[in-house]
Amino acid sequence: MGERPYILLSCGMSIDGYINGATDERLLLSNEADFDRVDDVRASCDAILVGAETVRRDNPRLMVRSSARRAARLARGDRPSPIKVTVTEGGHLDADAAFFRTGDMEKLVYCASSTVDKAREWLGGHATVVDGGQPVDLHRLTEDLHERGVCRLMVEGGGSIHTQFLAAHLVDELHLAVAPFFVGDSRARRFVDDAHFPWNPGRRATLAEVRQVGDVVLLRYALSPRFDAC
Ligand SMILES: NC(=O)c1ccc[n+]([C@@H]2O[C@H](COP(=O)([O-])OP(=O)(O)OC[C@H]3O[C@@H](n4cnc5c(N)ncnc54)[C@H](OP(=O)(O)O)[C@@H]3O)[C@@H](O)[C@H]2O)c1
């Protein structure tokens, strides 16, 4: 097996475990201070990965917001923001999405083998489309990222991606930011789907830190022996 990056999965959720509302409108779970904390984590990573549905629904830019953090990255020889990575089976991604249009860093699309050609046609020169297998094999994906120089990867959703990374035991560190309200609508997206996770009542995860960030609480879990306490 090849080497993989250190993988940190970061997610905001409601008290009842939802990561978005039930409508098309994006639900803001974090407060300003917590967005800034997430920005700091982003700035410490070489790449940020989200699923294709998050690219389509949320249209995220996935850039480091703070100019001081961008300058610090430049000073140590990095690009101002991490490279962006997404995963798709159907390949239906809009080249005009903010994911592709913002920042001059590399954008990588790991695509199922059957749709690689179509995805290359749709995305033109806006991204590097990589054949990731059928469906995309996340172990292979992480090893490929490592070969491309990614030592620290931040996984930022959505629920399908959380489920697969956690169930495959690929995550070294988990950040859950719990917002102080309920969504209370089972049509909304939950943190994870049903799956067989490595942590269960007989094998509890290690809680490494609890931090209050205004009205949000950050729960930080160490999920592998590689956990980096800094
Ligand atoms: N609160 C938070 O921190 C947070 C963060 C991010 C997102 N979200 C929310 O999460 C929701 C989206 O979550 P989601 O679970 O619906 O979608 P998702 O995890 O963002 O993306 C799922 C899509 O990724 C592709 N994919 C996933 N695994 C794959 C594999 N192994 N091989 C090939 N393709 C694969 C497929 O794309 P194709 O359909 O293109 O084939 C799949 O439909 C949104 O409501 C968003 O707002 C919340």
The ligand as a Tripos MOL2 file, in Angstrom:
@<TRIPOS>MOLECULE
LIG
   48    52     1     0     0
SMALL
NO_CHARGES

@<TRIPOS>ATOM
      1 N1        -22.0490   21.3540    7.4100 N.am      1 LIG1
      2 C1        -20.9670   21.0750    6.7280 C.2       1 LIG1
      3 O1        -19.8440   21.1290    7.2690 O.2       1 LIG1
      4 C2        -21.0740   20.6850    5.2870 C.ar      1 LIG1
      5 C3        -19.9280   20.6240    4.4850 C.ar      1 LIG1
      6 C4        -20.0570   20.2370    3.1630 C.ar      1 LIG1
      7 C5        -21.3050   19.9120    2.6590 C.ar      1 LIG1
      8 N2        -22.4060   19.9860    3.4370 N.ar      1 LIG1
      9 C6        -23.7230   19.6290    2.9190 C.3       1 LIG1
     10 O2        -23.6970   18.2830    2.4950 O.3       1 LIG1
     11 C7        -24.7040   18.1090    1.4800 C.3       1 LIG1
     12 C8        -24.1280   17.2970    0.3530 C.3       1 LIG1
     13 O3        -23.7900   16.0290    0.8640 O.3       1 LIG1
     14 P1        -24.0890   14.7450   -0.0300 P.3       1 LIG1
     15 O4        -23.8340   13.5530    0.7980 O.co2     1 LIG1
     16 O5        -25.4230   14.8820   -0.6720 O.co2     1 LIG1
     17 O6        -23.0360   14.8870   -1.2000 O.3       1 LIG1
     18 P2        -21.4250   14.9680   -1.2330 P.3       1 LIG1
     19 O7        -20.8400   14.0250   -0.2340 O.co2     1 LIG1
     20 O8        -21.0030   16.3760   -1.2140 O.co2     1 LIG1
     21 O9        -21.1650   14.4510   -2.7130 O.3       1 LIG1
     22 C9        -21.6810   13.2130   -3.1270 C.3       1 LIG1
     23 C10       -21.2990   13.0240   -4.5770 C.3       1 LIG1
     24 O10       -19.8910   12.8340   -4.6730 O.3       1 LIG1
     25 C11       -19.6100   11.8680   -5.6800 C.3       1 LIG1
     26 N3        -19.0300   10.6880   -5.0200 N.ar      1 LIG1
     27 C12       -19.0030   10.4120   -3.7010 C.ar      1 LIG1
     28 N4        -18.3160    9.2740   -3.4900 N.ar      1 LIG1
     29 C13       -17.9340    8.8220   -4.7030 C.ar      1 LIG1
     30 C14       -17.1800    7.6910   -5.1360 C.ar      1 LIG1
     31 N5        -16.6640    6.8030   -4.2640 N.pl3     1 LIG1
     32 N6        -16.9710    7.5400   -6.4730 N.ar      1 LIG1
     33 C15       -17.4410    8.4510   -7.3470 C.ar      1 LIG1
     34 N7        -18.1540    9.5430   -6.9990 N.ar      1 LIG1
     35 C16       -18.3810    9.7190   -5.6870 C.ar      1 LIG1
     36 C17       -20.9230   11.5770   -6.3640 C.3       1 LIG1
     37 O11       -21.0100   12.5930   -7.3560 O.3       1 LIG1
     38 P3        -21.8780   12.5330   -8.6940 P.3       1 LIG1
     39 O12       -23.3000   12.6930   -8.2340 O.co2     1 LIG1
     40 O13       -21.3780   13.6990   -9.4840 O.co2     1 LIG1
     41 O14       -21.6260   11.2220   -9.3560 O.co2     1 LIG1
     42 C18       -21.9110   11.8030   -5.2320 C.3       1 LIG1
     43 O15       -23.2150   12.0700   -5.6810 O.3       1 LIG1
     44 C19       -25.1200   19.5060    1.0570 C.3       1 LIG1
     45 O16       -26.3990   19.7640    1.6110 O.3       1 LIG1
     46 C20       -24.1050   20.4080    1.6900 C.3       1 LIG1
     47 O17       -24.6220   21.6510    2.0560 O.3       1 LIG1
     48 C21       -22.3230   20.3680    4.7490 C.ar      1 LIG1
@<TRIPOS>BOND
     1     1     2 1
     2     2     3 2
     3     2     4 1
     4     4     5 ar
     5     4    48 ar
     6     5     6 ar
     7     6     7 ar
     8     7     8 ar
     9     8     9 1
    10     8    48 ar
    11     9    10 1
    12     9    46 1
    13    10    11 1
    14    11    12 1
    15    11    44 1
    16    12    13 1
    17    13    14 1
    18    14    15 2
    19    14    16 1
    20    14    17 1
    21    17    18 1
    22    18    19 2
    23    18    20 1
    24    18    21 1
    25    21    22 1
    26    22    23 1
    27    23    24 1
    28    23    42 1
    29    24    25 1
    30    25    26 1
    31    25    36 1
    32    26    27 ar
    33    26    35 ar
    34    27    28 ar
    35    28    29 ar
    36    29    30 ar
    37    29    35 ar
    38    30    31 1
    39    30    32 ar
    40    32    33 ar
    41    33    34 ar
    42    34    35 ar
    43    36    37 1
    44    36    42 1
    45    37    38 1
    46    38    39 2
    47    38    40 1
    48    38    41 1
    49    42    43 1
    50    44    45 1
    51    44    46 1
    52    46    47 1
@<TRIPOS>SUBSTRUCTURE
     1 LIG1         1 GROUP 0 **** ****
